[in-house]
Amino acid sequence: MFDFHMHSSLSFDSEAAAKDMVNAAARNGLREICFTDHYDCHFYPDGEHWVFTDEEYGATYDTLTSDKVLVRRGVELGLTAWNRPQFEQVLARRPLDFVLGSVHFARGTDPYFPEYWDGITVEQAFEEYLTETLRCVRLHDGFDVLGHLTYVCKSPHNREKRVVQMADYQDIVDTIFKELVQKGIGLEVNTSGVDRLGVLLPDVAFIKRFKELGGEIVTVGSDAHAPDRVGNHVDDALAVLRDIFGYVCTFENRKPIFHKL
């Protein structure tokens, strides 16, 4: 079992000790994990940034080891239309195993916040998030895998508790996937939507379409921010990938490793 998306107290939205996350992974029978702490530059260049320093990263992870779980070191870059230069600088400073690229900002805020949903329908909320994702995927190429493509529907302010249906946004989804394939970037199957909405992020239809359009790299992550979430529903995601791809990927030194399922 693998979990390639988790956070410790290095992330602005977690209070979990990294060692506690590792211990939880061991208890849950995980073989390999990767910490992907948030490095989020705000949607506006002069806005608030949720980032960590190299010194903080080193203090958290440089001596973190386990005799039961293989621990990889990564980062989750919050992609925006303007911050590619900042991310290039970050990635040049420290070797990492894995770089997850995720979109957390659209319409000037995070879709997780109520302001994102003000004055628009759920359909518009979904479309604007996917449009911003496409813009970021076109502008950035320094990441390995696109995280939680349908993150927008996980928001507690998704008033209809609806999920993004691929058929409703086929053209933009196809364009996103073609960009990823052309750049050799993979797709994450994020399990954090299962408890809240009953679906993976993105769900099965998206995963199948990614493969149909030539996608090859796929990872699984719980998006855990606390020990009790580590590895949640990873078995479900691996079962889906077993049927569609026959394998799942992990990363070492920014190179994918393919594990047959």
NORDA-V857190 format. One record per pair of residues at least 12 apart in sequence whose ideal C-beta (glycine too) atoms are under 8 Angstrom apart, sorted by the first residue. I is the first residue (numbers start at 1). GAP is how many residues later the second one is. If there is no record, write none. Layout:
i | gap
I | GAP
I | GAP
This chain:
i | gap
1 | 27
1 | 28
1 | 29
1 | 30
1 | 230
1 | 233
1 | 234
1 | 237
2 | 28
2 | 29
2 | 30
2 | 31
2 | 217
2 | 218
2 | 232
2 | 236
2 | 246
2 | 248
2 | 257
3 | 22
3 | 27
3 | 29
3 | 30
3 | 31
3 | 217
3 | 218
3 | 219
3 | 221
3 | 227
3 | 228
3 | 231
4 | 28
4 | 29
4 | 30
4 | 32
4 | 68
4 | 70
4 | 94
4 | 96
4 | 141
4 | 184
4 | 215
4 | 216
4 | 217
4 | 246
4 | 247
5 | 29
5 | 31
5 | 71
5 | 95
5 | 142
5 | 183
5 | 185
5 | 214
5 | 215
5 | 216
5 | 217
5 | 218
5 | 219
6 | 15
6 | 27
6 | 28
6 | 29
6 | 30
6 | 215
6 | 216
6 | 217
6 | 218
6 | 219
6 | 224
7 | 28
7 | 29
7 | 30
7 | 31
7 | 69
7 | 216
7 | 217
7 | 218
8 | 13
8 | 27
8 | 29
8 | 52
9 | 51
10 | 25
10 | 27
10 | 42
10 | 46
10 | 47
10 | 50
11 | 26
11 | 27
11 | 39
11 | 41
11 | 214
12 | 26
12 | 28
12 | 38
13 | 25
13 | 37
13 | 212
14 | 23
14 | 211
14 | 212
15 | 211
16 | 208
16 | 209
16 | 210
16 | 211
18 | 17
18 | 42
18 | 43
18 | 46
19 | 45
20 | 207
21 | 12
21 | 14
21 | 203
21 | 206
21 | 209
22 | 42
22 | 44
22 | 47
22 | 49
23 | 204
24 | 200
24 | 203
24 | 204
24 | 206
24 | 207
25 | 41
25 | 44
25 | 205
25 | 206
26 | 40
26 | 42
26 | 43
28 | 202
28 | 203
29 | 202
30 | 39
30 | 200
30 | 201
30 | 204
31 | 38
31 | 39
32 | 37
32 | 38
32 | 39
32 | 40
32 | 218
33 | 36
33 | 37
33 | 38
33 | 39
33 | 197
34 | 37
34 | 38
34 | 39
34 | 40
34 | 63
34 | 64
34 | 187
34 | 216
34 | 217
35 | 26
35 | 36
35 | 37
35 | 38
35 | 39
36 | 38
36 | 39
36 | 40
36 | 62
36 | 64
36 | 111
36 | 185
37 | 15
37 | 20
37 | 38
37 | 39
38 | 12
38 | 13
38 | 38
38 | 40
39 | 12
39 | 13
39 | 36
39 | 37
39 | 38
39 | 39
39 | 48
39 | 51
40 | 37
40 | 38
40 | 64
40 | 65
41 | 37
41 | 39
41 | 41
41 | 42
41 | 45
41 | 46
42 | 38
42 | 63
43 | 37
43 | 62
43 | 63
43 | 65
43 | 66
44 | 64
45 | 37
45 | 38
50 | 28
54 | 39
54 | 40
57 | 37
58 | 36
61 | 12
72 | 25
72 | 26
72 | 178
72 | 179
72 | 180
73 | 23
73 | 24
73 | 25
74 | 22
74 | 23
74 | 24
74 | 25
74 | 26
74 | 177
75 | 15
75 | 21
75 | 23
75 | 24
75 | 25
76 | 24
76 | 25
76 | 26
76 | 71
77 | 13
77 | 22
77 | 23
77 | 24
77 | 25
77 | 63
77 | 65
77 | 66
78 | 24
78 | 25
78 | 26
78 | 27
79 | 22
79 | 23
79 | 24
79 | 57
79 | 58
79 | 60
79 | 61
79 | 64
80 | 23
80 | 25
80 | 56
81 | 51
81 | 54
81 | 55
81 | 58
84 | 55
84 | 56
84 | 58
87 | 53
87 | 55
87 | 56
88 | 54
91 | 51
95 | 158
96 | 158
97 | 154
97 | 155
97 | 156
97 | 157
98 | 46
98 | 47
98 | 121
98 | 152
98 | 153
98 | 156
99 | 43
99 | 44
99 | 45
99 | 46
99 | 155
100 | 43
100 | 44
100 | 45
100 | 46
100 | 47
100 | 88
100 | 121
101 | 35
101 | 36
101 | 39
101 | 41
101 | 42
101 | 43
101 | 44
101 | 45
101 | 46
101 | 84
102 | 44
102 | 45
102 | 46
102 | 49
103 | 26
103 | 29
103 | 30
103 | 33
103 | 48
104 | 47
105 | 27
106 | 22
106 | 23
106 | 25
106 | 26
106 | 27
106 | 46
107 | 13
107 | 21
107 | 25
111 | 14
111 | 18
111 | 40
111 | 41
111 | 44
112 | 42
112 | 43
112 | 44
112 | 45
113 | 42
113 | 44
114 | 43
116 | 39
116 | 41
117 | 38
117 | 40
117 | 41
117 | 42
122 | 36
122 | 37
122 | 38
122 | 40
123 | 45
125 | 27
125 | 33
126 | 26
126 | 27
126 | 38
126 | 42
126 | 43
127 | 42
127 | 45
129 | 22
129 | 23
130 | 22
130 | 34
130 | 39
130 | 42
130 | 43
130 | 46
131 | 41
133 | 13
133 | 16
133 | 43
134 | 38
134 | 41
134 | 42
134 | 45
137 | 39
137 | 42
137 | 43
137 | 46
137 | 48
138 | 41
141 | 42
141 | 44
143 | 42
144 | 41
144 | 42
144 | 73
144 | 107
144 | 110
144 | 112
145 | 40
145 | 41
145 | 42
145 | 43
145 | 72
145 | 74
145 | 106
146 | 30
146 | 34
146 | 39
146 | 40
146 | 41
146 | 42
147 | 41
147 | 43
147 | 74
148 | 40
148 | 42
148 | 44
148 | 45
148 | 53
148 | 54
148 | 75
149 | 24
149 | 27
149 | 38
149 | 39
149 | 52
149 | 53
149 | 57
150 | 13
150 | 14
150 | 43
150 | 51
150 | 52
150 | 53
150 | 56
151 | 39
151 | 50
152 | 12
153 | 40
153 | 44
153 | 48
154 | 38
154 | 39
154 | 42
154 | 43
154 | 47
161 | 36
163 | 30
163 | 34
163 | 35
163 | 36
163 | 40
164 | 38
165 | 40
166 | 36
166 | 37
166 | 39
166 | 40
166 | 43
167 | 38
173 | 33
173 | 36
174 | 35
174 | 39
177 | 32
177 | 33
177 | 36
177 | 38
178 | 35
180 | 30
180 | 35
181 | 32
181 | 33
181 | 34
181 | 35
184 | 33
185 | 32
186 | 29
186 | 30
186 | 31
186 | 32
186 | 33
186 | 63
186 | 70
187 | 15
187 | 19
187 | 20
187 | 23
187 | 28
187 | 30
187 | 31
187 | 32
188 | 30
188 | 31
188 | 32
188 | 33
189 | 12
189 | 13
189 | 18
189 | 29
189 | 30
189 | 31
189 | 32
189 | 48
189 | 51
189 | 52
190 | 12
190 | 31
190 | 32
190 | 33
191 | 29
191 | 30
191 | 31
191 | 32
191 | 41
191 | 42
191 | 43
191 | 45
191 | 46
192 | 30
192 | 31
192 | 37
192 | 40
194 | 38
194 | 39
194 | 42
195 | 37
195 | 38
200 | 33
200 | 36
200 | 37
200 | 40
204 | 36
204 | 40
207 | 33
207 | 34
207 | 37
208 | 36
211 | 33
211 | 34
217 | 32
217 | 39
218 | 23
218 | 27
218 | 29
218 | 30
218 | 31
219 | 29
219 | 30
219 | 31
219 | 32
220 | 14
220 | 17
220 | 18
220 | 21
220 | 28
222 | 12
238 | 23
241 | 20
242 | 19
245 | 16
246 | 14
246 | 15
247 | 12
247 | 13
247 | 14
248 | 13
